[in-house]
Amino acid sequence: MRRLIAGQRYFGLGAKEFHAGAQRMLERVSAHPPGAEQVNLYCLSNDFELDANDSLGLLRAMISGGLLLPVGSGVYRPTAAFREYAHAPLVGPLSRGRARMLVDAVCDLAAQINADWSRNPFEIRMLAVSGSYMSRSEHLPELAVWLILRKRGHQHTRRWRSMVSKGEALRQILAAVTSQSSFIVARIVAHRSAVSRPFCVVFEAVEAFPEAEVSASQRLREWSASIGELLGADYYGGRGGRAGRNRRGGGDD
């Protein structure tokens, strides 16, 4: 869900000013039938309470940002992106202390995914954070988290249970990470070179040692030998016990 962060600027306006103007504009255009909503420079000036020069700058910024679509003769139509911004709540920023707690929580989650999500074909190989977290600011607009995955080792899978599809597996991991907070923006990338710099690695999985390849015939021979040893021990142990008792019996006669 999109949020407007207090203290940030949107399309040249402070968050509070843009939020209030977008609410007024949404109320006005929503009074028209679908497809008949129209915006011009005069309406924009009234909705956002700006003079002519500032209204023109806002108009250009909203067109560039995909919030308004020109339809001709100085008339514009609001897009779905505008409605997304207009419905966005105005919230306070993320404190650095809270961000550190979220980083710890995401690292714990990564360890849990690697250990317990046996039906998911992926493990989290590395987690990194970037963006405003790497600044010295005490108030952050978001927490950018980057995930690099690897295939889950065969020793960690449950072969008698079906694995989820790759697409669903990726969605599950992203949903779990972002569910920790609405401030988290998570992305899955193929390699650390794709992570936005500067970044900090906050989690790395222990390298898995692949199992030695064993042929099916060798596994069968080892299994047969083990069963044979087990049955032989039971059989000869039992017969030896009886023979001992018979010998002891003969000595008594």
HELIX and SHEET records of a PDB file:
HELIX    1   1 ALA A   15  VAL A   29  1                                  15    
HELIX    2   2 LEU A   41  PHE A   48  1                                   8    
HELIX    3   3 ALA A   52  SER A   64  1                                  13    
HELIX    4   4 ALA A   80  HIS A   87  1                                   8    
HELIX    5   5 ARG A   96  ASP A  116  1                                  21    
HELIX    6   6 GLY A  131  MET A  134  5                                   4    
HELIX    7   7 HIS A  154  HIS A  156  5                                   3    
HELIX    8   8 LYS A  166  THR A  178  1                                  13    
HELIX    9   9 ARG A  192  ALA A  194  5                                   3    
HELIX   10  10 ALA A  216  ASP A  252  1                                  37    
SHEET    1   A 2 LEU A   4  ILE A   5  0                                        
SHEET    2   A 2 LEU A  90  VAL A  91  1                                        
SHEET    1   B 2 ARG A   9  TYR A  10  0                                        
SHEET    2   B 2 LEU A  13  GLY A  14 -1                                        
SHEET    1   C 2 LEU A  68  GLY A  72  0                                        
SHEET    2   C 2 VAL A  75  PRO A  78 -1                                        
SHEET    1   D 2 LEU A  94  SER A  95  0                                        
SHEET    2   D 2 HIS A 139  LEU A 140 -1                                        
SHEET    1   E 4 ILE A 184  VAL A 189  0                                        
SHEET    2   E 4 LEU A 143  LYS A 151  1                                        
SHEET    3   E 4 PHE A 122  SER A 130 -1                                        
SHEET    4   E 4 PHE A 199  GLU A 204 -1                                        
END                                                                             
